[in-house]
Amino acid sequence: MKNIVTFFDMSLKRNWFSIILAIALGVLLCVMQESFGGNFNTAFREMKVAVIDQDKSALSKQLISYLKEEIGMQIDTGKSYEAYSNELLNRELSAIIEINKNLQNDLVAQRTIEPIQVTTINNYANEAFIKAYIEVYMESVEVLGATSGGDSKRFEILLEEMQVGHHGLELISASETMIERYTAGIGFKLTQGFYLNFIFYIGLIIGLMIVTDHVEGTLRRIQSTPMRPMEYILGIALYALIVGSISAVIYIGYLGFKQSDVGLPFWMVAYLLLVFVLIVIGISMICSFIVKTKVGVVFSIYGAGCMAAILGGAYFETNMAPEFMRRLAKIVPHYWYMECIRGMQGRGSYNPMGALIILGLYALFFMLLGTVLFNKQLTTNE
């Protein structure tokens, strides 16, 4: 334990400026959250929206009517998802709404309902508004589902009465609180995508420090001491984890101060931020023990971070990528990081434990592999 603390103290003294960088990153995350997730102008503008109705029930038809007649959207139906995707890419559409199959049956039977998917391209305000209006509609009709007693015919009668206002149940309006919740969630998702790239600054510091130790003979001197390779690894990892925690504390503190509902509990946000620091540490150590030159380490660590972020869907969802790309994305930890966030925000029945465990295993694997490579390097230098 004493040797681990020694390596930690040495790392911190050699790289004291990393504290400033950690504070700067924490502040930057807060600024990005505020910028991406700030309150948009809630004046709803008429927009053209494509609706893919897979349910074709009375409920789905009434929902489409609600969006068209009550909200004022221009609704287009009848084309395939591929055709609408092209129109979305060409900015001919504001969004694609996919109404799930068995939506009415699940609601009447009081089963868990999969959230209606809304796809946009960098149109975060409209995405927030559309989701908010859909949610308030579904909250209203869920009351009818419970009242119908599992009878679809009775539910359709109640639904028709609600539309004409006969029984006094009116659709509630999308409140400011709901809009803020969606925009905060979108801001969090976008901010985390950039975090997966920015946090590799810690990896660059670690990589350059290890290469310097190799060039200056520090690693050779370790061989003549009772210190074990694991202590060297843990000392550096402890330093990087504490520095990375500074950014996490600032960012989570900001979310708590703003009382932002990002779709994840704060303990899960803390776990994601810190476990990815460990993953970055492991990747950086592996690159450093293999490349052994400062220029090579910088390019390999930063290149690995950028490519994995793009492949893993840090900035854009992978569901629009080719099938082989979607499968390939699952080999990088960035995919599971964003899968956890998107799953928690978008799917009511989503269980995040699988993604959280996989991220933990990634961290453990990379750290152990770094230790093995370090031990091999010491043995080779004997």
C-alpha positions as CSV (number, residue, x, y, z in Angstrom):
1,M,0.0,0.0,0.0
2,K,2.9,2.4,0.8
3,N,4.4,1.9,-2.6
4,I,1.0,2.6,-4.3
5,V,0.7,5.9,-2.4
6,T,4.3,6.7,-3.4
7,F,3.6,6.3,-7.1
8,F,0.4,8.3,-6.7
9,D,2.2,11.1,-5.0
10,M,4.9,11.1,-7.7
11,S,2.4,11.2,-10.5
12,L,0.5,14.0,-8.9
13,K,3.6,16.1,-8.4
14,R,4.8,15.5,-11.9
15,N,1.5,16.4,-13.4
16,W,0.0,19.0,-11.0
17,F,-1.5,20.9,-14.0
18,S,-3.8,17.9,-14.6
19,I,-5.9,19.3,-11.6
20,I,-6.5,22.5,-13.6
21,L,-7.4,20.5,-16.7
22,A,-9.8,18.4,-14.6
23,I,-11.5,21.5,-13.3
24,A,-11.7,22.9,-16.8
25,L,-13.3,19.8,-18.1
26,G,-15.9,19.8,-15.4
27,V,-16.8,23.4,-16.1
28,L,-16.9,22.6,-19.9
29,L,-19.3,19.7,-19.3
30,C,-21.5,22.1,-17.3
31,V,-21.4,24.7,-20.1
32,M,-22.2,22.1,-22.7
33,Q,-25.1,20.7,-20.6
34,E,-26.5,24.2,-20.3
35,S,-26.0,24.9,-24.0
36,F,-27.4,21.6,-25.3
37,G,-30.0,21.1,-22.6
38,G,-31.1,24.7,-21.9
39,N,-34.7,25.8,-22.1
40,F,-35.7,26.2,-25.7
41,N,-38.3,28.7,-26.9
42,T,-41.5,26.7,-26.3
43,A,-43.4,28.4,-29.1
44,F,-44.3,25.3,-31.1
45,R,-43.7,25.8,-34.8
46,E,-45.7,23.9,-37.5
47,M,-43.5,21.1,-38.9
48,K,-43.7,18.3,-41.3
49,V,-43.5,14.9,-39.6
50,A,-43.6,11.4,-41.0
51,V,-45.6,8.8,-39.0
52,I,-45.1,5.1,-39.4
53,D,-48.2,3.4,-37.9
54,Q,-47.4,-0.2,-37.1
55,D,-50.4,-0.6,-34.9
56,K,-53.2,0.7,-37.1
57,S,-55.6,0.8,-34.2
58,A,-58.2,3.3,-33.1
59,L,-55.6,4.6,-30.6
60,S,-52.9,5.1,-33.2
61,K,-55.4,6.9,-35.5
62,Q,-56.6,9.2,-32.8
63,L,-53.0,10.0,-31.8
64,I,-52.2,10.9,-35.4
65,S,-55.4,13.0,-35.5
66,Y,-54.3,14.7,-32.2
67,L,-50.9,15.6,-33.6
68,K,-52.4,16.9,-36.8
69,E,-55.6,18.7,-35.6
70,E,-54.7,19.8,-32.1
71,I,-51.0,20.4,-32.3
72,G,-50.9,21.6,-36.0
73,M,-48.3,19.2,-37.4
74,Q,-48.1,18.4,-41.0
75,I,-48.5,14.6,-41.0
76,D,-47.2,12.3,-43.8
77,T,-48.0,8.6,-43.8
78,G,-47.8,5.7,-46.2
79,K,-44.1,5.5,-47.1
80,S,-41.4,3.1,-45.9
81,Y,-38.9,3.9,-43.2
82,E,-36.1,4.0,-45.7
83,A,-37.9,6.6,-47.8
84,Y,-38.6,8.8,-44.8
85,S,-35.0,8.4,-43.7
86,N,-33.8,9.9,-47.0
87,E,-36.3,12.8,-46.6
88,L,-35.0,13.3,-43.0
89,L,-31.4,13.4,-44.2
90,N,-32.4,15.9,-46.9
91,R,-34.2,18.1,-44.3
92,E,-37.5,17.5,-46.0
93,L,-38.9,16.2,-42.7
94,S,-38.5,17.4,-39.1
95,A,-38.9,14.0,-37.5
96,I,-40.0,10.4,-38.0
97,I,-42.5,9.0,-35.4
98,E,-42.8,5.2,-35.2
99,I,-46.0,4.0,-33.5
100,N,-45.3,0.5,-32.0
101,K,-47.3,-2.6,-32.9
102,N,-49.8,-3.7,-30.3
103,L,-49.8,-0.3,-28.7
104,Q,-53.6,-0.3,-28.1
105,N,-53.6,-4.0,-27.0
106,D,-50.8,-3.4,-24.5
107,L,-52.4,-0.3,-23.1
108,V,-55.9,-1.9,-22.6
109,A,-54.3,-5.0,-21.0
110,Q,-52.3,-2.7,-18.7
111,R,-49.0,-4.1,-19.9
112,T,-45.7,-2.2,-20.1
113,I,-45.8,0.0,-23.2
114,E,-42.6,0.5,-25.3
115,P,-42.0,4.3,-25.8
116,I,-43.0,5.6,-29.2
117,Q,-39.8,6.3,-31.1
118,V,-39.0,9.8,-32.4
119,T,-36.1,10.2,-34.8
120,T,-34.6,13.6,-35.6
121,I,-31.3,14.9,-36.9
122,N,-29.8,17.6,-34.7
123,N,-33.3,19.1,-34.1
124,Y,-33.3,18.8,-30.3
125,A,-35.9,21.4,-29.6
126,N,-38.5,19.8,-31.9
127,E,-37.6,16.3,-30.6
128,A,-38.3,17.5,-27.1
129,F,-41.6,19.0,-28.0
130,I,-42.8,16.0,-30.0
131,K,-41.9,13.6,-27.2
132,A,-43.6,15.8,-24.7
133,Y,-46.8,16.1,-26.6
134,I,-46.9,12.3,-27.3
135,E,-46.3,11.6,-23.6
136,V,-49.0,13.8,-22.3
137,Y,-51.4,12.2,-24.8
138,M,-50.4,8.7,-23.7
139,E,-50.8,9.7,-20.0
140,S,-54.3,10.8,-20.8
141,V,-55.4,7.6,-22.6
142,E,-53.8,5.4,-20.0
143,V,-56.6,6.5,-17.7
144,L,-59.1,5.2,-20.3
145,G,-57.2,1.9,-20.5
146,A,-57.5,1.4,-16.8
147,T,-61.2,2.3,-17.0
148,S,-62.0,0.0,-19.8
149,G,-61.3,-3.1,-17.7
150,G,-59.4,-4.8,-20.5
151,D,-62.3,-4.5,-23.0
152,S,-60.9,-3.0,-26.3
153,K,-64.4,-2.1,-27.6
154,R,-65.2,-0.2,-24.4
155,F,-61.8,1.5,-24.6
156,E,-62.5,2.7,-28.2
157,I,-65.8,4.1,-27.1
158,L,-64.1,6.0,-24.2
159,L,-61.4,7.2,-26.6
160,E,-64.0,8.6,-29.0
161,E,-65.8,10.3,-26.1
162,M,-62.6,11.9,-24.9
163,Q,-61.9,13.3,-28.4
164,V,-65.3,15.1,-28.4
165,G,-65.1,15.9,-24.7
166,H,-68.3,14.1,-23.6
167,H,-67.1,12.7,-20.3
168,G,-65.0,15.7,-19.1
169,L,-61.6,14.1,-19.5
170,E,-59.4,16.6,-21.4
171,L,-56.0,16.2,-22.9
172,I,-53.4,17.9,-20.6
173,S,-50.9,20.3,-22.1
174,A,-47.2,19.7,-22.4
175,S,-45.9,21.5,-19.4
176,E,-42.7,23.5,-19.0
177,T,-41.4,20.8,-16.6
178,M,-41.9,18.1,-19.1
179,I,-40.1,20.1,-21.8
180,E,-37.2,20.8,-19.4
181,R,-37.0,17.1,-18.7
182,Y,-36.6,16.2,-22.3
183,T,-34.2,19.0,-23.1
184,A,-32.1,18.1,-20.0
185,G,-32.0,14.5,-21.2
186,I,-31.0,15.4,-24.7
187,G,-28.3,17.8,-23.3
188,F,-26.9,15.0,-21.1
189,K,-26.8,12.5,-23.9
190,L,-24.9,15.0,-26.2
191,T,-22.6,16.1,-23.4
192,Q,-21.7,12.5,-22.6
193,G,-20.8,11.8,-26.2
194,F,-18.2,14.6,-26.1
195,Y,-17.0,13.4,-22.7
196,L,-16.0,10.1,-24.1
197,N,-13.5,11.9,-26.3
198,F,-12.4,14.7,-23.9
199,I,-11.6,12.3,-21.0
200,F,-8.8,10.9,-23.1
201,Y,-6.7,13.9,-22.0
202,I,-6.0,11.8,-18.9
203,G,-4.8,8.9,-21.1
204,L,-2.4,11.2,-22.9
205,I,-0.9,12.3,-19.6
206,I,-0.5,8.7,-18.4
207,G,0.9,7.6,-21.7
208,L,3.6,10.3,-21.8
209,M,4.4,9.7,-18.2
210,I,5.0,6.0,-18.7
211,V,7.1,6.5,-21.9
212,T,9.2,9.1,-20.0
213,D,9.7,6.6,-17.2
214,H,10.9,4.1,-19.8
215,V,13.2,6.5,-21.5
216,E,14.7,7.8,-18.3
217,G,15.3,4.3,-16.9
218,T,12.7,4.6,-14.1
219,L,11.2,1.2,-15.1
220,R,14.6,-0.4,-15.0
221,R,15.3,0.9,-11.5
222,I,12.0,-0.6,-10.3
223,Q,13.4,-4.0,-11.1
224,S,16.0,-3.6,-8.4
225,T,13.4,-2.7,-5.7
226,P,10.8,-4.9,-4.0
227,M,8.1,-3.0,-5.7
228,R,5.7,-5.1,-7.8
229,P,4.3,-4.1,-11.2
230,M,0.8,-4.0,-9.9
231,E,1.8,-1.3,-7.4
232,Y,3.1,0.9,-10.2
233,I,-0.1,0.3,-12.2
234,L,-2.4,1.0,-9.2
235,G,-0.4,4.1,-8.1
236,I,-0.9,5.7,-11.6
237,A,-4.5,4.4,-11.8
238,L,-5.3,6.0,-8.4
239,Y,-3.9,9.3,-9.5
240,A,-5.9,9.3,-12.7
241,L,-9.1,8.2,-11.0
242,I,-8.9,11.0,-8.4
243,V,-8.2,13.6,-11.1
244,G,-11.1,12.2,-13.2
245,S,-13.3,12.4,-10.1
246,I,-12.8,16.1,-9.9
247,S,-14.6,16.6,-13.3
248,A,-17.3,14.2,-12.3
249,V,-18.0,15.9,-9.0
250,I,-18.2,19.3,-10.7
251,Y,-20.6,18.0,-13.4
252,I,-22.8,16.0,-11.0
253,G,-22.9,18.8,-8.6
254,Y,-24.1,21.1,-11.4
255,L,-26.9,18.6,-12.3
256,G,-27.9,18.4,-8.7
257,F,-28.0,22.2,-8.3
258,K,-30.1,22.6,-11.4
259,Q,-32.3,19.6,-10.3
260,S,-31.9,18.3,-13.8
261,D,-33.8,15.1,-14.7
262,V,-31.5,13.5,-17.2
263,G,-33.2,10.1,-17.2
264,L,-30.6,8.4,-15.1
265,P,-30.1,8.4,-11.3
266,F,-27.1,10.3,-10.2
267,W,-25.3,7.2,-8.8
268,M,-25.4,5.7,-12.3
269,V,-24.1,8.9,-13.8
270,A,-21.2,8.8,-11.3
271,Y,-20.5,5.1,-12.1
272,L,-20.4,5.8,-15.9
273,L,-18.1,8.7,-15.5
274,L,-15.6,7.0,-13.2
275,V,-15.6,3.5,-14.8
276,F,-14.8,5.1,-18.1
277,V,-11.8,6.8,-16.5
278,L,-10.6,3.3,-15.6
279,I,-11.2,2.2,-19.1
280,V,-9.2,5.1,-20.5
281,I,-6.4,4.3,-18.0
282,G,-6.2,0.7,-19.2
283,I,-6.2,1.6,-22.9
284,S,-3.5,4.2,-22.3
285,M,-1.3,1.8,-20.5
286,I,-1.6,-0.8,-23.1
287,C,-0.7,1.7,-25.9
288,S,2.2,3.0,-23.8
289,F,3.7,-0.4,-23.1
290,I,3.4,-1.4,-26.8
291,V,4.4,1.8,-28.7
292,K,7.1,3.2,-26.3
293,T,7.6,6.5,-28.1
294,K,6.0,9.8,-27.2
295,V,4.7,10.6,-30.7
296,G,3.4,7.1,-31.2
297,V,1.7,7.1,-27.8
298,V,-0.1,10.4,-28.5
299,F,-1.3,9.2,-31.9
300,S,-2.3,5.8,-30.7
301,I,-4.2,6.9,-27.6
302,Y,-6.0,9.8,-29.2
303,G,-6.7,7.8,-32.4
304,A,-8.1,5.0,-30.4
305,G,-10.4,7.4,-28.5
306,C,-11.6,9.2,-31.6
307,M,-12.2,6.1,-33.7
308,A,-13.9,4.2,-30.9
309,A,-16.2,7.1,-30.1
310,I,-17.3,7.3,-33.7
311,L,-17.7,3.6,-34.1
312,G,-19.5,3.2,-30.7
313,G,-22.1,5.9,-31.5
314,A,-21.0,8.6,-29.1
315,Y,-22.2,11.3,-31.4
316,F,-24.8,9.6,-33.6
317,E,-26.9,6.6,-32.9
318,T,-25.8,3.4,-34.6
319,N,-29.3,2.2,-35.6
320,M,-29.0,4.0,-39.0
321,A,-25.6,2.3,-39.8
322,P,-25.2,-0.8,-41.9
323,E,-25.7,-4.1,-40.1
324,F,-22.0,-5.0,-40.0
325,M,-21.2,-1.6,-38.4
326,R,-23.8,-2.1,-35.8
327,R,-22.3,-5.4,-34.8
328,L,-18.8,-4.0,-34.9
329,A,-19.8,-1.2,-32.6
330,K,-20.5,-3.6,-29.8
331,I,-16.8,-4.4,-29.4
332,V,-15.9,-0.9,-28.0
333,P,-16.9,0.3,-24.5
334,H,-18.2,3.5,-25.9
335,Y,-21.2,1.6,-27.4
336,W,-22.2,0.2,-24.0
337,Y,-21.8,3.6,-22.4
338,M,-24.2,5.3,-24.8
339,E,-26.5,2.2,-24.9
340,C,-27.0,2.6,-21.1
341,I,-27.8,6.3,-21.4
342,R,-30.1,5.9,-24.5
343,G,-31.8,2.8,-23.0
344,M,-32.5,4.5,-19.7
345,Q,-33.9,7.6,-21.4
346,G,-35.9,6.0,-24.2
347,R,-37.1,2.5,-23.1
348,G,-39.2,2.2,-20.0
349,S,-38.5,-1.6,-19.7
350,Y,-34.8,-1.2,-20.2
351,N,-32.5,-3.0,-17.7
352,P,-29.1,-1.2,-17.5
353,M,-27.3,-3.8,-15.4
354,G,-26.0,-5.7,-18.5
355,A,-24.3,-2.5,-19.9
356,L,-23.0,-1.5,-16.5
357,I,-21.5,-4.9,-15.9
358,I,-19.9,-5.0,-19.4
359,L,-18.3,-1.6,-18.8
360,G,-16.9,-2.8,-15.4
361,L,-15.5,-5.9,-17.1
362,Y,-13.9,-3.7,-19.8
363,A,-12.2,-1.7,-17.1
364,L,-10.9,-4.8,-15.3
365,F,-9.7,-6.4,-18.5
366,F,-7.8,-3.4,-19.7
367,M,-6.2,-2.8,-16.3
368,L,-5.1,-6.5,-16.1
369,L,-3.8,-6.5,-19.6
370,G,-1.8,-3.4,-18.9
371,T,-0.3,-5.1,-15.8
372,V,0.6,-8.2,-17.9
373,L,2.3,-6.0,-20.6
374,F,4.2,-4.0,-17.9
375,N,5.4,-7.2,-16.2
376,K,6.5,-8.6,-19.6
377,Q,8.4,-5.4,-20.4
378,L,10.3,-5.6,-17.1
379,T,11.1,-9.2,-17.8
380,T,12.3,-8.4,-21.3
381,N,14.6,-5.6,-20.0
382,E,16.4,-8.0,-17.5
